[in-house]
Amino acid sequence: MLRNIVAYIPPVAIMLPEAAKAAGVERVAWVAGILAVAGGITRVLAVPSVNAFFQQVFPPLAAAPKPPDGGR
């Protein structure tokens, strides 16, 4: 579940530029930084060696293994 929350952050962050415009924030450089970090987190979570690390060190962030019957 924690992995889903961490992966959900980038799509939500996509809305930040519109939120900044609505709030009247003139400088949105910090919004671009947040989007870059969120994209990086998603990319890092997709690396197989990172998933193996999480399986050993912090299992809540590891991807769930495939069921033996292929999910049928």
PyMOL CGO cylinders between C-alpha atoms (Angstrom):
from pymol import cmd
from pymol.cgo import CYLINDER

trace = [
    CYLINDER, 0.00, 0.00, 0.00, 2.81, 2.40, 0.82, 0.3, 1, 1, 1, 1, 1, 1,
    CYLINDER, 2.81, 2.40, 0.82, 4.31, 1.81, -2.63, 0.3, 1, 1, 1, 1, 1, 1,
    CYLINDER, 4.31, 1.81, -2.63, 0.99, 2.82, -4.18, 0.3, 1, 1, 1, 1, 1, 1,
    CYLINDER, 0.99, 2.82, -4.18, 0.92, 6.03, -2.16, 0.3, 1, 1, 1, 1, 1, 1,
    CYLINDER, 0.92, 6.03, -2.16, 4.49, 6.87, -3.16, 0.3, 1, 1, 1, 1, 1, 1,
    CYLINDER, 4.49, 6.87, -3.16, 3.71, 6.16, -6.83, 0.3, 1, 1, 1, 1, 1, 1,
    CYLINDER, 3.71, 6.16, -6.83, 0.47, 8.19, -6.64, 0.3, 1, 1, 1, 1, 1, 1,
    CYLINDER, 0.47, 8.19, -6.64, 2.29, 11.39, -5.69, 0.3, 1, 1, 1, 1, 1, 1,
    CYLINDER, 2.29, 11.39, -5.69, 3.60, 12.23, -9.22, 0.3, 1, 1, 1, 1, 1, 1,
    CYLINDER, 3.60, 12.23, -9.22, 0.19, 12.25, -10.94, 0.3, 1, 1, 1, 1, 1, 1,
    CYLINDER, 0.19, 12.25, -10.94, -1.17, 14.45, -8.19, 0.3, 1, 1, 1, 1, 1, 1,
    CYLINDER, -1.17, 14.45, -8.19, 1.86, 16.69, -8.57, 0.3, 1, 1, 1, 1, 1, 1,
    CYLINDER, 1.86, 16.69, -8.57, 0.97, 17.25, -12.21, 0.3, 1, 1, 1, 1, 1, 1,
    CYLINDER, 0.97, 17.25, -12.21, -1.90, 19.41, -10.97, 0.3, 1, 1, 1, 1, 1, 1,
    CYLINDER, -1.90, 19.41, -10.97, 0.48, 21.72, -9.09, 0.3, 1, 1, 1, 1, 1, 1,
    CYLINDER, 0.48, 21.72, -9.09, 1.08, 24.19, -11.97, 0.3, 1, 1, 1, 1, 1, 1,
    CYLINDER, 1.08, 24.19, -11.97, -2.66, 24.79, -12.31, 0.3, 1, 1, 1, 1, 1, 1,
    CYLINDER, -2.66, 24.79, -12.31, -2.97, 25.13, -8.55, 0.3, 1, 1, 1, 1, 1, 1,
    CYLINDER, -2.97, 25.13, -8.55, -0.13, 27.66, -8.59, 0.3, 1, 1, 1, 1, 1, 1,
    CYLINDER, -0.13, 27.66, -8.59, -1.88, 29.68, -11.30, 0.3, 1, 1, 1, 1, 1, 1,
    CYLINDER, -1.88, 29.68, -11.30, -5.15, 29.60, -9.39, 0.3, 1, 1, 1, 1, 1, 1,
    CYLINDER, -5.15, 29.60, -9.39, -3.38, 30.73, -6.23, 0.3, 1, 1, 1, 1, 1, 1,
    CYLINDER, -3.38, 30.73, -6.23, -1.71, 33.58, -8.11, 0.3, 1, 1, 1, 1, 1, 1,
    CYLINDER, -1.71, 33.58, -8.11, 1.85, 32.36, -7.60, 0.3, 1, 1, 1, 1, 1, 1,
    CYLINDER, 1.85, 32.36, -7.60, 4.00, 34.15, -10.14, 0.3, 1, 1, 1, 1, 1, 1,
    CYLINDER, 4.00, 34.15, -10.14, 7.15, 32.07, -9.84, 0.3, 1, 1, 1, 1, 1, 1,
    CYLINDER, 7.15, 32.07, -9.84, 6.55, 28.39, -10.44, 0.3, 1, 1, 1, 1, 1, 1,
    CYLINDER, 6.55, 28.39, -10.44, 10.17, 27.18, -10.43, 0.3, 1, 1, 1, 1, 1, 1,
    CYLINDER, 10.17, 27.18, -10.43, 9.50, 25.30, -7.20, 0.3, 1, 1, 1, 1, 1, 1,
    CYLINDER, 9.50, 25.30, -7.20, 6.60, 23.54, -8.94, 0.3, 1, 1, 1, 1, 1, 1,
    CYLINDER, 6.60, 23.54, -8.94, 8.95, 22.33, -11.68, 0.3, 1, 1, 1, 1, 1, 1,
    CYLINDER, 8.95, 22.33, -11.68, 11.35, 21.07, -9.02, 0.3, 1, 1, 1, 1, 1, 1,
    CYLINDER, 11.35, 21.07, -9.02, 8.60, 19.14, -7.27, 0.3, 1, 1, 1, 1, 1, 1,
    CYLINDER, 8.60, 19.14, -7.27, 7.54, 17.57, -10.56, 0.3, 1, 1, 1, 1, 1, 1,
    CYLINDER, 7.54, 17.57, -10.56, 11.12, 16.55, -11.36, 0.3, 1, 1, 1, 1, 1, 1,
    CYLINDER, 11.12, 16.55, -11.36, 11.59, 14.93, -7.95, 0.3, 1, 1, 1, 1, 1, 1,
    CYLINDER, 11.59, 14.93, -7.95, 8.25, 13.12, -8.20, 0.3, 1, 1, 1, 1, 1, 1,
    CYLINDER, 8.25, 13.12, -8.20, 9.16, 11.78, -11.64, 0.3, 1, 1, 1, 1, 1, 1,
    CYLINDER, 9.16, 11.78, -11.64, 12.52, 10.64, -10.34, 0.3, 1, 1, 1, 1, 1, 1,
    CYLINDER, 12.52, 10.64, -10.34, 10.91, 8.76, -7.45, 0.3, 1, 1, 1, 1, 1, 1,
    CYLINDER, 10.91, 8.76, -7.45, 8.62, 6.92, -9.85, 0.3, 1, 1, 1, 1, 1, 1,
    CYLINDER, 8.62, 6.92, -9.85, 11.53, 6.02, -12.12, 0.3, 1, 1, 1, 1, 1, 1,
    CYLINDER, 11.53, 6.02, -12.12, 13.66, 4.77, -9.24, 0.3, 1, 1, 1, 1, 1, 1,
    CYLINDER, 13.66, 4.77, -9.24, 10.80, 2.59, -7.94, 0.3, 1, 1, 1, 1, 1, 1,
    CYLINDER, 10.80, 2.59, -7.94, 10.64, 0.92, -11.38, 0.3, 1, 1, 1, 1, 1, 1,
    CYLINDER, 10.64, 0.92, -11.38, 14.26, -0.32, -11.26, 0.3, 1, 1, 1, 1, 1, 1,
    CYLINDER, 14.26, -0.32, -11.26, 14.39, -4.08, -10.48, 0.3, 1, 1, 1, 1, 1, 1,
    CYLINDER, 14.39, -4.08, -10.48, 17.44, -3.81, -8.21, 0.3, 1, 1, 1, 1, 1, 1,
    CYLINDER, 17.44, -3.81, -8.21, 15.68, -1.14, -6.14, 0.3, 1, 1, 1, 1, 1, 1,
    CYLINDER, 15.68, -1.14, -6.14, 12.70, -3.46, -5.77, 0.3, 1, 1, 1, 1, 1, 1,
    CYLINDER, 12.70, -3.46, -5.77, 15.03, -6.26, -4.62, 0.3, 1, 1, 1, 1, 1, 1,
    CYLINDER, 15.03, -6.26, -4.62, 16.54, -3.88, -2.06, 0.3, 1, 1, 1, 1, 1, 1,
    CYLINDER, 16.54, -3.88, -2.06, 13.09, -2.95, -0.75, 0.3, 1, 1, 1, 1, 1, 1,
    CYLINDER, 13.09, -2.95, -0.75, 12.13, -6.63, -0.50, 0.3, 1, 1, 1, 1, 1, 1,
    CYLINDER, 12.13, -6.63, -0.50, 15.04, -7.16, 1.88, 0.3, 1, 1, 1, 1, 1, 1,
    CYLINDER, 15.04, -7.16, 1.88, 15.14, -3.88, 3.80, 0.3, 1, 1, 1, 1, 1, 1,
    CYLINDER, 15.14, -3.88, 3.80, 11.65, -2.31, 3.70, 0.3, 1, 1, 1, 1, 1, 1,
    CYLINDER, 11.65, -2.31, 3.70, 9.03, -4.73, 2.28, 0.3, 1, 1, 1, 1, 1, 1,
    CYLINDER, 9.03, -4.73, 2.28, 6.09, -2.26, 2.30, 0.3, 1, 1, 1, 1, 1, 1,
    CYLINDER, 6.09, -2.26, 2.30, 7.72, -0.40, -0.61, 0.3, 1, 1, 1, 1, 1, 1,
    CYLINDER, 7.72, -0.40, -0.61, 8.49, -3.57, -2.58, 0.3, 1, 1, 1, 1, 1, 1,
    CYLINDER, 8.49, -3.57, -2.58, 6.26, -4.61, -5.45, 0.3, 1, 1, 1, 1, 1, 1,
    CYLINDER, 6.26, -4.61, -5.45, 4.00, -7.56, -4.75, 0.3, 1, 1, 1, 1, 1, 1,
    CYLINDER, 4.00, -7.56, -4.75, 5.24, -10.77, -6.37, 0.3, 1, 1, 1, 1, 1, 1,
    CYLINDER, 5.24, -10.77, -6.37, 3.17, -12.33, -9.12, 0.3, 1, 1, 1, 1, 1, 1,
    CYLINDER, 3.17, -12.33, -9.12, 0.90, -15.15, -7.98, 0.3, 1, 1, 1, 1, 1, 1,
    CYLINDER, 0.90, -15.15, -7.98, 2.14, -18.62, -9.03, 0.3, 1, 1, 1, 1, 1, 1,
    CYLINDER, 2.14, -18.62, -9.03, -0.96, -19.24, -11.18, 0.3, 1, 1, 1, 1, 1, 1,
    CYLINDER, -0.96, -19.24, -11.18, -0.59, -15.95, -13.04, 0.3, 1, 1, 1, 1, 1, 1,
    CYLINDER, -0.59, -15.95, -13.04, -3.48, -14.32, -11.16, 0.3, 1, 1, 1, 1, 1, 1,
    CYLINDER, -3.48, -14.32, -11.16, -6.19, -16.62, -12.46, 0.3, 1, 1, 1, 1, 1, 1,
]
cmd.load_cgo(trace, "trace")
